Amino acid sequence: MHSAEPDKKRKTASAEGGQVPAVHETAEKLKELEQIIGVSFHNKELLRQALSHSSYANEHRAQDAQNNERLEFLGDAVLELISSKFLYLAYPQQPEGDLTKLRASIVCEPTLALCAREFHLPDYLLLGKGEERTGGRRRNSIVSDALEALIGAIFLDSGFEQAEHFVQRFVLNDIEHKKLFYDSKTILQEVVQREYPDQELVYRLIKEEGPDHDKHFETAVLIGSKTLGTGRGSTKKGAEMEAAYKALIQLKKE
């Protein structure tokens, strides 16, 4: 999976302590993200809005801060069109049902969150103090929504071609691996049964946090006593899917 390397001296946001560093609100920070993604916004407020969670906007009403939900709505549609076009051209022999399944694996919440973390998007999110304190920066739903909002903002600011270039670079890269995501648990089970018949495949819950209506889970997958991957998600199943996907990638490397 492609990984954009940001400035090593970049100060990352801490999800601990419940404070949002002021650096996130500066033009310098927005410029840093622009450099990482290779997109220079004409309207900087669109970029700021794409990064603004509703909790942040609610705390900054006096400054007329807008949340990223409308941009997310737009970005979701743009992403679906771009990914559909890409898959249609890349897999000319695949029937409609297979293309639909493949697209679903690429644009689902856990996959988009993984893509966003590859270029450190969570470090640039604007969250309210409460959301920051409860680990919102690590939550797949928030991170994936922000990625879709960013796609929507790029589309509005620079047009379809620039949005398509961004999606191809950060979302549609490494498709052969991402194809595994949708069925990652099933595929991993088959690999373990074939390659490690004497080893037990185990999913272990590492962490569970958040209120009942907004839970966050972190899970590790082990083959025998060896941890091969960890995953996060708003459901245990989602966390296990991500852990299985990372385990498959690790096994391929080995």
Legacy VTK file of the C-alpha trace (Angstrom):
# vtk DataFile Version 3.0
C-alpha trace
ASCII
DATASET POLYDATA
POINTS 254 float
0.000 0.000 0.000
1.364 3.422 -0.947
2.583 5.527 1.958
3.184 9.249 1.637
6.040 10.372 3.853
5.325 13.635 5.686
7.986 15.863 7.199
9.722 13.888 9.952
9.593 16.921 12.205
5.815 17.129 11.956
4.109 17.313 15.311
1.408 14.691 15.440
-1.759 15.109 17.437
-2.095 13.227 20.667
-5.339 11.432 21.341
-4.485 11.492 25.013
-5.202 14.316 27.367
-8.213 15.621 25.451
-6.482 18.640 23.919
-6.407 19.625 20.280
-3.042 21.258 19.523
-3.456 24.789 18.220
-1.141 23.938 15.323
-4.047 22.078 13.687
-5.892 25.341 13.227
-3.096 27.207 11.458
-2.589 27.886 7.793
0.830 26.289 8.149
-0.740 22.977 9.159
-3.166 23.045 6.234
-0.271 23.784 3.897
1.585 20.786 5.290
-1.298 18.479 4.425
-1.520 20.016 0.953
2.138 19.121 0.400
1.583 15.539 1.537
-1.377 14.936 -0.769
0.014 16.974 -3.658
-3.020 19.254 -3.910
-2.930 23.035 -3.497
-6.362 24.420 -2.623
-7.538 27.687 -4.149
-10.158 27.931 -1.383
-8.404 27.038 1.864
-11.710 27.115 3.748
-12.874 24.073 1.784
-9.892 22.139 3.104
-10.534 23.325 6.647
-14.190 22.332 6.355
-13.257 18.866 5.072
-11.199 18.315 8.218
-13.831 19.687 10.626
-15.833 17.107 12.557
-19.286 18.141 13.776
-17.985 18.243 17.356
-15.428 20.881 16.363
-17.945 22.928 14.393
-20.339 22.907 17.356
-17.629 24.296 19.630
-16.709 27.034 17.139
-20.112 28.338 16.100
-19.023 31.884 16.856
-16.451 31.563 14.062
-19.103 30.108 11.704
-17.180 26.848 11.496
-18.891 24.309 9.215
-18.656 20.561 9.653
-17.612 18.166 6.907
-20.871 16.217 6.568
-22.061 17.864 3.327
-18.629 17.447 1.764
-18.648 13.808 2.867
-21.984 13.320 1.062
-20.500 14.758 -2.128
-17.193 12.930 -1.782
-18.946 9.592 -1.350
-20.617 10.024 -4.747
-17.402 11.203 -6.422
-15.484 8.257 -4.959
-18.076 5.775 -6.185
-17.924 7.161 -9.721
-14.114 7.210 -9.828
-13.750 3.720 -8.381
-16.455 2.346 -10.691
-14.728 3.803 -13.746
-11.360 2.471 -12.616
-12.607 -1.062 -12.001
-14.627 -1.117 -15.234
-11.490 -0.336 -17.241
-9.053 -2.396 -15.155
-11.101 -5.613 -15.153
-12.792 -5.847 -18.594
-13.659 -9.533 -18.163
-15.263 -9.265 -14.714
-19.079 -9.458 -14.512
-21.107 -6.757 -12.808
-21.570 -8.736 -9.590
-17.831 -9.215 -9.090
-17.132 -5.553 -9.813
-19.749 -4.508 -7.266
-18.203 -6.737 -4.622
-14.704 -5.474 -5.385
-15.833 -1.849 -5.218
-17.495 -2.525 -1.882
-14.238 -3.876 -0.466
-12.339 -0.798 -1.602
-14.731 1.941 -0.457
-15.940 0.379 2.802
-15.282 2.237 6.055
-12.333 0.150 7.336
-10.498 0.254 3.997
-10.923 4.009 3.633
-9.676 4.500 7.186
-6.592 2.430 6.349
-5.996 4.535 3.239
-6.340 7.750 5.238
-3.857 6.587 7.859
-1.323 5.835 5.125
-0.883 9.588 4.611
-1.570 10.509 8.267
-4.908 12.236 7.689
-6.069 11.625 11.310
-3.289 13.936 12.547
-4.937 16.849 10.754
-8.558 16.371 11.812
-10.280 19.145 13.723
-12.196 17.568 16.607
-14.076 18.924 19.580
-12.481 18.485 22.978
-14.870 15.697 24.005
-14.391 13.767 20.781
-10.641 14.144 21.092
-10.695 12.924 24.668
-12.673 9.783 23.796
-10.362 8.724 20.968
-12.188 10.118 17.952
-8.952 10.535 16.059
-8.589 6.738 16.031
-12.209 5.977 15.106
-12.644 4.476 11.650
-15.990 6.149 11.038
-14.594 9.639 11.657
-11.418 9.026 9.673
-13.170 7.481 6.661
-15.808 10.242 6.619
-13.028 12.837 6.602
-11.365 11.126 3.646
-14.622 11.252 1.678
-15.053 14.901 2.675
-11.536 15.635 1.447
-12.364 14.012 -1.892
-15.487 16.182 -2.112
-13.473 19.308 -1.298
-10.855 18.518 -3.948
-13.624 17.956 -6.506
-15.257 21.322 -5.726
-11.981 23.212 -5.610
-10.043 21.665 -8.497
-12.452 19.556 -10.528
-12.974 15.906 -11.353
-9.543 15.238 -12.862
-7.700 16.333 -9.713
-10.096 14.344 -7.520
-9.551 11.294 -9.711
-5.777 11.659 -9.462
-6.004 11.877 -5.664
-8.252 8.797 -5.415
-6.017 6.771 -7.714
-2.963 7.707 -5.661
-4.335 7.142 -2.174
-7.350 4.824 -2.484
-7.065 2.787 -5.686
-3.416 1.913 -5.158
-2.439 -1.650 -4.289
-5.752 -3.073 -5.515
-4.564 -6.684 -5.438
-4.152 -6.449 -1.675
-7.313 -4.458 -1.089
-9.307 -7.092 -2.964
-8.635 -9.322 0.027
-10.327 -7.031 2.524
-13.964 -7.890 1.934
-13.383 -11.610 2.598
-10.263 -11.230 4.734
-11.418 -13.447 7.616
-12.481 -16.275 5.307
-9.302 -16.038 3.225
-7.102 -15.984 6.335
-8.860 -19.064 7.717
-8.209 -20.916 4.460
-4.537 -19.856 4.426
-4.009 -20.998 8.016
-5.703 -24.343 7.411
-3.538 -24.916 4.352
-0.179 -23.510 5.483
-0.338 -23.911 9.269
-2.567 -26.941 9.910
-1.194 -27.471 13.425
-1.653 -23.834 14.499
-4.795 -22.274 15.952
-6.179 -19.031 14.541
-7.362 -16.759 17.353
-8.883 -13.268 17.480
-8.172 -11.525 20.773
-9.900 -8.349 21.926
-7.184 -5.936 23.064
-9.202 -2.863 23.905
-12.820 -1.761 24.169
-13.667 1.842 24.880
-16.400 4.422 24.500
-20.055 4.592 25.593
-22.508 1.863 24.602
-23.851 3.853 21.643
-20.374 4.604 20.297
-18.052 1.705 21.051
-14.525 1.371 19.700
-12.777 -2.008 19.501
-9.183 -3.040 18.901
-8.454 -6.681 18.082
-5.348 -8.765 17.413
-5.223 -11.913 15.320
-2.771 -14.641 16.291
-1.571 -17.825 14.689
-0.484 -19.910 17.626
1.303 -17.449 19.902
2.394 -15.080 17.125
0.497 -11.831 16.546
0.230 -11.160 12.821
-2.040 -8.134 12.750
-4.206 -5.743 14.718
-7.340 -3.934 13.676
-9.719 -1.264 14.878
-13.395 -0.757 14.268
-16.743 0.404 15.577
-17.758 -3.275 15.795
-15.836 -6.370 16.844
-16.365 -7.826 13.374
-14.939 -4.716 11.732
-11.870 -4.808 13.964
-11.380 -8.502 13.192
-11.683 -7.875 9.429
-8.949 -5.246 9.557
-6.735 -7.476 11.717
-7.204 -10.370 9.287
-6.397 -8.136 6.318
-3.144 -6.963 7.942
-2.289 -10.572 8.806
-2.721 -11.591 5.159
-0.411 -8.793 4.049
2.160 -9.857 6.628
1.974 -13.503 5.551
2.472 -12.454 1.920
5.636 -10.583 2.893
6.952 -13.612 4.749
LINES 1 255
254 0 1 2 3 4 5 6 7 8 9 10 11 12 13 14 15 16 17 18 19 20 21 22 23 24 25 26 27 28 29 30 31 32 33 34 35 36 37 38 39 40 41 42 43 44 45 46 47 48 49 50 51 52 53 54 55 56 57 58 59 60 61 62 63 64 65 66 67 68 69 70 71 72 73 74 75 76 77 78 79 80 81 82 83 84 85 86 87 88 89 90 91 92 93 94 95 96 97 98 99 100 101 102 103 104 105 106 107 108 109 110 111 112 113 114 115 116 117 118 119 120 121 122 123 124 125 126 127 128 129 130 131 132 133 134 135 136 137 138 139 140 141 142 143 144 145 146 147 148 149 150 151 152 153 154 155 156 157 158 159 160 161 162 163 164 165 166 167 168 169 170 171 172 173 174 175 176 177 178 179 180 181 182 183 184 185 186 187 188 189 190 191 192 193 194 195 196 197 198 199 200 201 202 203 204 205 206 207 208 209 210 211 212 213 214 215 216 217 218 219 220 221 222 223 224 225 226 227 228 229 230 231 232 233 234 235 236 237 238 239 240 241 242 243 244 245 246 247 248 249 250 251 252 253
